[in-house]
Amino acid sequence: MSEAGRILFILKSEKTPSSRIRFIDLLPFLSSRGMEFEVEYLPSSWRCRHRLFKRGREFDIIVLQKRLPSWWDFRVLRENAKTLVFDFDDAVYLRNASPSSNPKDYESATRRKRFARIARESDLLIAANSVLAAAAADTAPGAKVEIIPSSVDVTAFPPVDKERALSSPPVVGWVGTKAASSHLLHFAPMLRAAREKRDFVLRIVSNESFDIPGLKVENKRWSLEGEAELIRSFDIGIMPLSDDPYSRGKSSYKMLQYMAAGVPALASAVGMNSDVAGQERANAALAPTPAEFDAKLVELLDNEKLRSALAERGRKTVEERFSRQVVGQQFATILKKTAGMKSH
């Protein structure tokens, strides 16, 4: 048996990006470190959920990802979990109303109550960034909270030549789901303002197609197999975010993908994005406010030296802090430590 004992991962869905990014992609690494585990996806039927939760007594650790169980579900889960770990990479305690400017739109009494329950009663909370960790600590003072970021498979992104000249016309790229597109569309006026000053194509890699008036849009269908090559085709990768309670909990995944590919990234200075960009914005360009996004984009289009520096430092940062090997080791270490603490 491994040092962490046997682990049961209960994930949201095989098709949910966060399930793949946070755990499915890491499982081969964890297995290579001698960890023993099973993976289950949370059933929709309460009978099936309770049957699964009761199986939890066969394992030393249950890792529940992101879902906030009802009182009844949680009681069955907690009673059958020797050690319960809750992992989350979004502000699950809030309603996703981005990019609303009204704070009340994000509030959900049900989500707050369920999050407080699981924060108080879990043996360990794993948050993807410091914003989420702080929310957990504020909700349940004394709770054990660790920060482990989401990871990127650096080997899937052979870096773009940092000396590469801009395409003609330049390609400004964005990758994301339809659910995340509200941010991109919210920044359409700023992108149009930049387009009035400099020519570029907006290449959107998504599961949906978009038409944004005033912009040259090139839609590319997302696929897991083709994602890396499409990102490498960007001259600049963008991650616009509205500065709202939900967005501040985002895990900067798009930004990390661009950086892993050696593509200079431009992001909004919201939440974890500022940490990833680093001191003096050495790893990525940041727009302090939405109104400044167009100026920062124009600056990147004009400044080859800046693009090259960001491409080089961004790639190095992902290799050192956010690669699958680095993050996988963090998960392995903390799970083994948690199992060891519970066994004494």
C-alpha positions as CSV (number, residue, x, y, z in Angstrom):
1,M,0.0,0.0,0.0
2,S,1.2,3.5,-0.8
3,E,2.2,6.0,1.9
4,A,-1.1,7.8,1.3
5,G,-3.1,4.6,1.5
6,R,-5.9,4.1,-0.9
7,I,-7.6,7.2,-2.3
8,L,-11.0,7.7,-3.8
9,F,-11.3,10.7,-6.1
10,I,-14.9,11.8,-6.6
11,L,-14.9,14.2,-9.5
12,K,-17.6,16.4,-11.1
13,S,-17.7,14.8,-14.6
14,E,-15.4,13.2,-17.2
15,K,-16.3,16.1,-19.5
16,T,-15.8,18.9,-17.0
17,P,-12.5,20.8,-17.8
18,S,-11.7,21.3,-14.1
19,S,-11.9,17.5,-13.5
20,R,-9.5,16.9,-16.3
21,I,-7.1,19.7,-15.4
22,R,-7.1,19.2,-11.6
23,F,-6.9,15.4,-11.4
24,I,-7.4,13.3,-14.5
25,D,-4.3,14.7,-16.2
26,L,-2.3,14.1,-13.0
27,L,-3.3,10.5,-12.4
28,P,-0.5,9.0,-14.4
29,F,2.0,11.0,-12.4
30,L,0.4,10.0,-9.1
31,S,0.5,6.4,-10.2
32,S,4.2,6.7,-11.1
33,R,4.7,7.8,-7.5
34,G,3.2,4.6,-6.2
35,M,-0.1,6.1,-5.2
36,E,-3.2,3.8,-5.2
37,F,-6.5,5.3,-6.2
38,E,-9.9,4.9,-7.8
39,V,-11.8,7.6,-9.7
40,E,-15.6,8.0,-9.7
41,Y,-17.8,10.7,-11.1
42,L,-20.6,12.0,-8.9
43,P,-23.8,10.3,-9.8
44,S,-27.0,12.3,-10.4
45,S,-29.2,9.9,-8.4
46,W,-29.1,10.3,-4.6
47,R,-29.2,6.5,-4.2
48,C,-26.2,6.1,-6.4
49,R,-24.4,8.9,-4.6
50,H,-25.1,7.4,-1.2
51,R,-23.9,4.0,-2.4
52,L,-20.7,5.6,-3.6
53,F,-20.2,7.5,-0.4
54,K,-20.6,4.4,1.7
55,R,-17.9,2.8,-0.4
56,G,-15.7,5.5,1.0
57,R,-15.0,3.5,4.2
58,E,-12.9,1.2,2.0
59,F,-10.4,4.0,1.4
60,D,-8.0,6.0,3.5
61,I,-8.8,9.3,1.8
62,I,-11.7,10.6,-0.2
63,V,-11.0,13.6,-2.4
64,L,-14.2,15.4,-3.4
65,Q,-13.8,17.9,-6.2
66,K,-15.7,21.2,-6.3
67,R,-19.2,20.0,-5.7
68,L,-21.1,21.3,-2.6
69,P,-23.2,18.4,-1.3
70,S,-26.6,18.9,0.3
71,W,-26.9,18.4,4.1
72,W,-28.1,14.8,3.6
73,D,-25.5,13.9,1.1
74,F,-22.7,15.4,3.2
75,R,-23.7,13.6,6.3
76,V,-23.4,10.2,4.5
77,L,-20.1,11.2,2.9
78,R,-18.6,12.5,6.1
79,E,-19.7,9.5,8.1
80,N,-18.0,7.1,5.7
81,A,-14.8,9.1,5.0
82,K,-11.8,8.3,7.2
83,T,-10.2,11.4,5.8
84,L,-12.1,14.0,3.7
85,V,-10.3,16.4,1.3
86,F,-12.2,19.0,-0.6
87,D,-10.5,20.5,-3.7
88,F,-11.8,23.6,-5.5
89,D,-10.5,25.9,-8.3
90,D,-13.4,28.3,-8.5
91,A,-15.4,30.6,-6.2
92,V,-17.9,27.8,-5.6
93,Y,-19.4,29.7,-2.6
94,L,-20.7,32.4,-5.1
95,R,-23.1,32.4,-8.0
96,N,-21.3,32.9,-11.3
97,A,-22.8,36.2,-12.5
98,S,-19.7,37.5,-14.3
99,P,-19.4,40.2,-15.5
100,S,-22.1,41.9,-13.4
101,S,-21.2,45.0,-11.5
102,N,-23.8,44.4,-8.8
103,P,-22.2,42.4,-5.9
104,K,-25.7,41.1,-4.9
105,D,-25.9,39.1,-8.2
106,Y,-23.1,36.8,-6.9
107,E,-24.6,36.0,-3.5
108,S,-26.2,32.6,-2.8
109,A,-27.3,31.7,0.7
110,T,-27.4,28.0,-0.3
111,R,-23.9,28.0,-1.7
112,R,-22.5,29.9,1.3
113,K,-24.1,27.5,3.7
114,R,-22.9,24.4,1.9
115,F,-19.4,25.8,1.5
116,A,-19.2,26.7,5.2
117,R,-20.3,23.1,6.1
118,I,-17.7,21.4,4.0
119,A,-15.0,24.0,5.0
120,R,-15.6,23.3,8.7
121,E,-15.8,19.5,8.5
122,S,-13.3,18.5,5.9
123,D,-9.9,17.4,7.1
124,L,-8.1,19.4,4.4
125,L,-9.1,22.0,1.9
126,I,-7.0,22.4,-1.3
127,A,-7.5,25.7,-3.0
128,A,-6.2,26.5,-6.5
129,N,-5.0,30.0,-5.4
130,S,-4.7,32.5,-2.6
131,V,-8.0,34.2,-3.1
132,L,-9.9,30.9,-2.7
133,A,-7.7,29.9,0.2
134,A,-8.5,33.2,2.0
135,A,-12.2,32.6,1.4
136,A,-12.0,29.2,3.0
137,A,-10.0,30.5,6.0
138,D,-12.5,33.3,6.5
139,T,-15.4,30.9,6.3
140,A,-13.9,28.3,8.7
141,P,-11.2,29.8,10.9
142,G,-8.9,27.0,12.0
143,A,-9.5,24.9,8.9
144,K,-6.4,23.3,7.3
145,V,-6.0,24.9,3.9
146,E,-3.3,24.3,1.3
147,I,-2.8,26.1,-2.0
148,I,-2.0,23.9,-5.1
149,P,-2.4,25.6,-8.5
150,S,-3.8,24.0,-11.6
151,S,-1.2,22.5,-13.9
152,V,-0.2,22.5,-17.5
153,D,1.5,19.7,-19.5
154,V,4.5,21.7,-20.7
155,T,5.6,18.8,-23.0
156,A,2.4,19.3,-25.0
157,F,3.5,22.9,-25.8
158,P,6.8,23.1,-27.6
159,P,7.5,26.8,-27.2
160,V,7.1,29.2,-30.1
161,D,10.3,30.7,-31.3
162,K,10.6,33.8,-29.2
163,E,12.2,35.7,-32.0
164,R,9.3,34.9,-34.4
165,A,7.9,37.9,-36.3
166,L,4.3,38.7,-36.1
167,S,1.9,37.0,-38.5
168,S,0.4,39.0,-41.2
169,P,-2.0,40.1,-40.0
170,P,-1.1,39.5,-36.4
171,V,-3.1,36.8,-34.5
172,V,-4.6,37.7,-31.1
173,G,-5.9,34.5,-29.6
174,W,-8.4,33.5,-27.0
175,V,-9.3,29.9,-25.9
176,G,-12.2,29.0,-23.7
177,T,-15.7,27.6,-23.5
178,K,-19.0,29.3,-24.3
179,A,-19.5,29.6,-20.5
180,A,-16.4,31.7,-20.3
181,S,-17.1,33.8,-23.3
182,S,-19.0,36.5,-21.4
183,H,-15.6,38.0,-20.4
184,L,-14.4,38.1,-24.0
185,L,-17.6,39.7,-25.2
186,H,-17.5,42.2,-22.3
187,F,-14.1,43.3,-23.6
188,A,-15.3,43.7,-27.2
189,P,-15.3,47.5,-27.0
190,M,-11.6,47.5,-25.9
191,L,-10.7,45.1,-28.6
192,R,-12.4,47.2,-31.2
193,A,-10.5,50.2,-29.9
194,A,-7.2,48.4,-30.3
195,R,-8.3,47.2,-33.8
196,E,-8.9,50.8,-34.9
197,K,-5.2,51.5,-34.1
198,R,-3.6,48.2,-35.3
199,D,-4.7,45.5,-37.7
200,F,-5.1,42.0,-36.2
201,V,-7.2,38.9,-36.4
202,L,-9.0,37.6,-33.3
203,R,-8.6,33.8,-33.3
204,I,-11.2,32.2,-31.0
205,V,-10.7,28.6,-30.0
206,S,-13.9,27.3,-28.5
207,N,-16.8,24.9,-28.6
208,E,-18.9,27.6,-30.1
209,S,-18.5,30.2,-32.8
210,F,-18.8,33.9,-32.3
211,D,-19.3,37.0,-34.4
212,I,-18.1,40.2,-32.8
213,P,-19.0,43.3,-34.9
214,G,-16.0,45.5,-35.6
215,L,-13.5,42.7,-35.3
216,K,-12.0,40.2,-37.8
217,V,-12.9,37.0,-36.0
218,E,-11.6,33.6,-37.0
219,N,-13.4,30.7,-35.2
220,K,-11.5,27.5,-34.6
221,R,-13.3,24.5,-33.2
222,W,-11.7,23.4,-29.9
223,S,-10.5,19.8,-29.4
224,L,-8.2,18.4,-26.8
225,E,-5.9,17.0,-29.5
226,G,-5.7,20.2,-31.5
227,E,-5.6,22.8,-28.7
228,A,-1.9,23.0,-28.2
229,E,-1.1,23.6,-31.9
230,L,-3.8,26.3,-32.1
231,I,-2.5,28.1,-29.1
232,R,1.0,28.0,-30.6
233,S,-0.5,29.8,-33.7
234,F,-1.2,32.9,-31.5
235,D,1.1,35.9,-31.6
236,I,-0.5,37.1,-28.4
237,G,-2.8,35.3,-26.0
238,I,-5.4,37.2,-24.1
239,M,-7.3,36.5,-20.8
240,P,-9.7,39.4,-20.2
241,L,-11.6,39.3,-16.9
242,S,-14.1,41.6,-15.2
243,D,-13.0,42.6,-11.7
244,D,-15.8,40.9,-9.8
245,P,-16.1,38.6,-6.8
246,Y,-16.4,35.4,-8.9
247,S,-13.6,36.3,-11.4
248,R,-11.1,37.0,-8.6
249,G,-11.2,33.3,-7.8
250,K,-10.3,32.2,-11.3
251,S,-7.2,30.0,-11.7
252,S,-5.5,31.8,-14.6
253,Y,-5.5,28.6,-16.7
254,K,-5.7,30.3,-20.1
255,M,-2.8,32.5,-19.2
256,L,-0.7,29.5,-18.1
257,Q,-1.4,27.8,-21.4
258,Y,-0.3,30.8,-23.4
259,M,2.8,31.1,-21.3
260,A,3.6,27.3,-21.6
261,A,3.5,27.7,-25.4
262,G,5.9,30.6,-25.3
263,V,3.2,33.0,-26.4
264,P,3.2,36.4,-24.7
265,A,0.1,36.7,-22.6
266,L,-2.0,39.8,-21.8
267,A,-4.5,39.4,-18.9
268,S,-6.6,41.5,-16.7
269,A,-5.0,42.3,-13.3
270,V,-7.6,40.3,-11.4
271,G,-7.0,37.7,-8.7
272,M,-4.4,35.0,-9.5
273,N,-3.4,36.7,-12.8
274,S,-1.3,39.3,-10.8
275,D,0.5,36.5,-9.0
276,V,1.3,34.6,-12.2
277,A,2.5,37.8,-14.0
278,G,5.0,38.2,-11.2
279,Q,6.8,41.2,-9.8
280,E,7.2,44.1,-12.3
281,R,5.0,42.0,-14.7
282,A,8.0,40.0,-15.8
283,N,6.1,37.0,-17.0
284,A,3.0,38.5,-18.7
285,A,1.4,41.8,-19.5
286,L,-1.4,43.0,-17.3
287,A,-4.1,45.6,-17.9
288,P,-4.9,47.3,-14.6
289,T,-8.4,48.2,-15.7
290,P,-10.6,47.2,-18.6
291,A,-10.2,50.7,-20.1
292,E,-6.4,50.1,-20.4
293,F,-6.7,46.7,-22.1
294,D,-6.6,48.2,-25.6
295,A,-3.5,50.3,-24.9
296,K,-1.7,47.2,-23.5
297,L,-2.6,45.2,-26.5
298,V,-1.3,47.8,-28.9
299,E,1.9,48.0,-26.8
300,L,2.5,44.3,-27.2
301,L,1.7,44.4,-31.0
302,D,4.3,47.2,-31.4
303,N,7.1,46.0,-29.1
304,E,8.9,42.9,-30.4
305,K,11.5,43.0,-27.5
306,L,8.7,42.9,-24.9
307,R,6.9,40.1,-26.6
308,S,10.2,38.0,-26.7
309,A,11.0,38.7,-23.1
310,L,7.5,37.7,-21.9
311,A,7.5,34.6,-24.1
312,E,10.8,33.4,-22.5
313,R,10.0,34.3,-18.9
314,G,6.5,33.0,-19.2
315,R,7.5,29.6,-20.4
316,K,10.2,29.4,-17.7
317,T,7.6,30.3,-15.0
318,V,5.3,27.6,-16.0
319,E,8.1,25.0,-16.1
320,E,9.2,26.0,-12.6
321,R,5.8,26.5,-10.8
322,F,2.9,25.1,-12.8
323,S,4.1,22.1,-14.8
324,R,2.3,18.8,-14.3
325,Q,5.4,17.3,-12.6
326,V,5.7,20.1,-10.1
327,V,2.0,20.3,-9.3
328,G,1.6,16.5,-9.3
329,Q,4.4,16.3,-6.7
330,Q,2.7,18.9,-4.6
331,F,-0.5,16.8,-4.6
332,A,1.4,13.6,-3.8
333,T,3.2,15.2,-0.9
334,I,0.2,16.8,0.7
335,L,-2.0,13.6,0.4
336,K,0.8,11.5,1.9
337,K,1.2,14.0,4.7
338,T,-2.5,14.1,5.4
339,A,-2.8,10.3,5.5
340,G,0.2,10.2,7.8
341,M,-1.3,12.8,10.2
342,K,-4.6,10.9,10.4
343,S,-2.9,7.6,11.1
344,H,-1.3,8.8,14.3
